[in-house]
């Protein structure tokens, strides 16, 4: 990965984090409260997130990175590790 694209990825990551923090800090504690940001500002922030995500995807594709997808910690993994002693013929239990 070139130094320019690395710097661009870093800038995009910081921009995404700052925008997310602004949204978090301005979101009212209760849903009954009026949001301090106007609907058009909220729409613009969503568009910024979409543009950042699209550019991050372009940079990842150009770098040949594998697509990453989020997962839950309690989600069952796609691959299961099988101990070698369990591979092969089933052992007969001795009586």
GUSE-791510 format. One line per field, with one value per residue: x, y, z of N, C-alpha, C in turn; residue in three letters. Coordinates in steps of 0.2 Angstrom, whole numbers, m for minus. Example, Ala and Ser with C-alpha at 12.3 -4.5 7.8 and 13.67 -1.06 7.14 Angstrom:
BEGIN
n_x = c(66:64)
n_y = c(m28:m11)
n_z = c(39:35)
ca_x = c(62:68)
ca_y = c(m22:m5)
ca_z = c(39:36)
c_x = c(66:64)
c_y = c(m16:0)
c_z = c(39:39)
residuo = c(ala:ser)
END
This chain:
BEGIN
n_x = c(4:3:11:3:m11:m12:m11:m23:m32:m31:m35:m48:m53:m52:m60:m73:m74:m74:m86:m95:m94:m98:m112:m116:m113:m123:m135:m151:m154:m166:m179:m190:m186:m182:m171:m156:m150:m154:m166:m161:m147:m144:m147:m137:m125:m127:m125:m112:m106:m109:m101:m88:m88:m89:m77:m68:m70:m66:m53:m49:m52:m43:m31:m32:m37:m46:m63:m70:m81:m93:m95:m103:m98:m103:m106:m107:m92:m88:m79:m74:m64:m56:m50:m35:m35:m48:m50:m53:m56:m70:m67:m69:m78:m71:m76)
n_y = c(m6:11:26:37:32:26:37:43:34:34:48:47:38:45:56:49:44:56:62:52:54:67:65:56:64:75:68:67:62:56:49:57:70:85:84:92:95:99:91:92:93:81:72:76:72:58:56:60:49:39:42:42:28:23:27:22:8:8:11:m1:m11:m7:m10:m23:m29:m41:m42:m36:m41:m36:m45:m54:m57:m68:m76:m90:m97:m99:m109:m124:m130:m145:m157:m167:m180:m184:m186:m198:m216:m220:m224:m239:m242:m249:m262)
n_z = c(0:m4:2:1:0:12:21:17:20:34:36:32:42:54:51:50:64:71:66:70:84:85:82:92:103:101:101:109:126:129:119:117:118:108:94:92:80:63:52:39:41:48:37:29:36:36:22:22:29:21:9:14:18:5:m1:7:4:m10:m9:m2:m11:m21:m15:m14:m3:7:8:23:36:49:65:78:94:101:90:80:73:56:52:60:73:73:84:81:86:86:73:60:61:71:88:97:111:126:136)
ca_x = c(0:7:10:m3:m17:m12:m13:m30:m36:m31:m39:m55:m55:m53:m67:m78:m74:m76:m93:m99:m94:m103:m119:m117:m114:m129:m141:m154:m154:m173:m182:m196:m183:m181:m164:m153:m148:m160:m166:m156:m140:m144:m146:m130:m121:m128:m122:m104:m104:m109:m96:m82:m88:m88:m70:m64:m71:m62:m46:m47:m52:m37:m25:m33:m39:m52:m69:m71:m88:m93:m98:m105:m93:m106:m108:m103:m88:m89:m75:m74:m57:m57:m44:m33:m36:m55:m50:m52:m61:m72:m64:m74:m77:m69:m81)
ca_y = c(0:17:31:42:29:25:43:44:29:37:54:44:34:50:59:44:44:63:62:48:57:73:62:53:70:79:64:68:56:53:50:62:77:87:83:99:95:100:85:92:92:74:69:78:68:52:56:60:43:35:44:39:21:21:28:16:2:9:10:m7:m14:m6:m13:m30:m32:m45:m38:m38:m40:m37:m51:m54:m61:m74:m79:m96:m96:m102:m115:m127:m133:m152:m160:m172:m186:m186:m187:m205:m220:m219:m229:m243:m241:m255:m263)
ca_z = c(0:m5:8:0:1:19:24:15:25:41:37:32:48:59:49:52:71:73:64:75:91:85:82:99:108:100:102:115:130:128:112:117:117:101:92:91:73:59:48:33:44:49:31:26:40:33:16:23:31:15:5:18:17:m2:m3:10:0:m16:m7:0:m17:m25:m11:m14:3:7:11:30:38:56:67:85:98:102:84:79:68:50:52:67:74:76:87:77:89:84:65:58:63:78:93:100:119:129:141)
c_x = c(4:6:4:m10:m17:m14:m20:m34:m37:m35:m47:m58:m56:m59:m73:m79:m77:m84:m97:m99:m98:m110:m120:m117:m120:m135:m144:m154:m161:m176:m188:m193:m182:m173:m162:m151:m154:m160:m162:m149:m139:m143:m139:m125:m121:m125:m114:m102:m104:m103:m89:m82:m86:m80:m66:m64:m66:m55:m44:m47:m45:m31:m26:m34:m45:m57:m70:m79:m89:m96:m99:m100:m96:m108:m104:m99:m90:m85:m75:m67:m59:m50:m42:m34:m43:m55:m49:m58:m64:m69:m70:m73:m76:m74:m77)
c_y = c(6:22:35:38:27:31:45:40:32:43:52:41:40:54:55:44:51:64:58:51:63:70:60:59:74:75:65:62:53:54:55:69:78:86:90:100:95:93:86:91:84:70:70:73:61:51:56:53:38:36:41:32:19:22:23:10:2:8:3:m12:m13:m9:m20:m33:m36:m41:m41:m36:m40:m43:m50:m58:m67:m78:m85:m95:m101:m109:m117:m131:m140:m155:m166:m179:m188:m187:m195:m209:m219:m225:m233:m243:m248:m256:m267)
c_z = c(0:1:7:2:9:23:23:19:32:41:37:39:54:57:52:60:74:72:69:82:91:86:89:104:108:101:108:119:130:121:112:117:109:99:90:84:69:55:42:35:45:42:28:30:37:26:17:25:25:10:8:17:10:m4:1:7:m6:m14:m5:m6:m21:m22:m11:m8:3:11:19:32:46:58:75:88:100:96:82:73:62:50:60:67:77:78:82:80:88:76:64:60:70:82:96:108:121:135:147)
residuo = c(unk:unk:unk:unk:unk:unk:unk:unk:unk:unk:unk:unk:unk:unk:unk:unk:unk:unk:unk:unk:unk:unk:unk:unk:unk:unk:unk:unk:unk:unk:unk:unk:unk:unk:unk:unk:unk:unk:unk:unk:unk:unk:unk:unk:unk:unk:unk:unk:unk:unk:unk:unk:unk:unk:unk:unk:unk:unk:unk:unk:unk:unk:unk:unk:unk:unk:unk:unk:unk:unk:unk:unk:unk:unk:unk:unk:unk:unk:unk:unk:unk:unk:unk:unk:unk:unk:unk:unk:unk:unk:unk:unk:unk:unk:unk)
END
